[in-house]
């Protein structure tokens, strides 16, 4: 057995599926940032208004939200493999459609399809890795690291296609389509179950009554409030405040993804050495410290140090929180879909709140509101840590 499978404690028969899942989430990461990289070119060529540009992004998020729920229930009807192949095809359809038409309605449909594909991949990859790997924390951190690698590389694919071949952004879209076709091919040949899943095997809707399930879910909700807002508004913030030149401001997004990748790899290693709930407390505290630093300092070096620290702290929160959930919930596509879908509402709503505040008081005030979501997340993490310690104490005394 190879070293990665040994580290994650994956059975030999599941190793090909493990690599398929990692490749699928890598491609999903590419898609997530390629949309933002290509939108300016589409806006120019298709004469898209700011309203339409915002609407297509919302359509993507709505598709993502819907898929997280649909992907949770569809496996019980047609099986995991068929449901994954069917819904993930949305990425292929969406990207092809957006390269072929400027019709506003069709563009909205195209972006909604990409969201459906993304949400499906997010659900199934997290569930499968939780099932086939005994070392859940390391496997999920590496899974999200593969997403970060794809997210980091995609903008460079867009730059290559527009600088080497001229303003021909469609090339990068078509390359992504080819990657996704490969993903679908590997999934079709994988050991992923093709039979409808029996509901009684993963607890059904028992998670709805679990306080700890909802505690973890709302930690992720407030985490995604911060992550989506920071990633979405970072470049605009540094440009509009004048704290960085436009050229340097453009690098902050890529820099943040590098730091997130480094952090996820570090958390995958640390997770087997220290208590996971304690790790979450440390990560949450550092997010507060470095976020406040990031919006307070003016020196370029200090700005990048704060970006480095914030990226590292932010990186492990999502996968580590998922890994500390009850295994039966991790193994349930319904529970996982409900958790991620609920958390995704935070990613949809908080960037709009930041924009509304920025419209009223300026971008600095708008970005500062993100600190409220980070504080809420940290408060829930502390509650989670205290409850975990109390539970462990009760078990020792029993």
HELIX and SHEET records of a PDB file:
HELIX    1   1 UNK A    3  UNK A    8  1                                   6    
HELIX    2   2 UNK A   12  UNK A   14  5                                   3    
HELIX    3   3 UNK A   15  UNK A   46  1                                  32    
HELIX    4   4 UNK A   50  UNK A   73  1                                  24    
HELIX    5   5 UNK A   75  UNK A   78  1                                   4    
HELIX    6   6 UNK A   80  UNK A  100  1                                  21    
HELIX    7   7 UNK A  104  UNK A  132  1                                  29    
HELIX    8   8 UNK A  136  UNK A  163  1                                  28    
HELIX    9   9 UNK A  170  UNK A  188  1                                  19    
HELIX   10  10 UNK A  199  UNK A  201  5                                   3    
HELIX   11  11 UNK A  206  UNK A  209  5                                   4    
HELIX   12  12 UNK A  211  UNK A  241  1                                  31    
HELIX   13  13 UNK A  246  UNK A  270  1                                  25    
HELIX   14  14 UNK A  276  UNK A  294  1                                  19    
HELIX   15  15 UNK A  300  UNK A  315  1                                  16    
HELIX   16  16 UNK A  317  UNK A  323  1                                   7    
HELIX   17  17 UNK A  327  UNK A  330  1                                   4    
HELIX   18  18 UNK A  333  UNK A  361  1                                  29    
HELIX   19  19 UNK A  363  UNK A  368  1                                   6    
HELIX   20  20 UNK A  370  UNK A  397  1                                  28    
END                                                                             
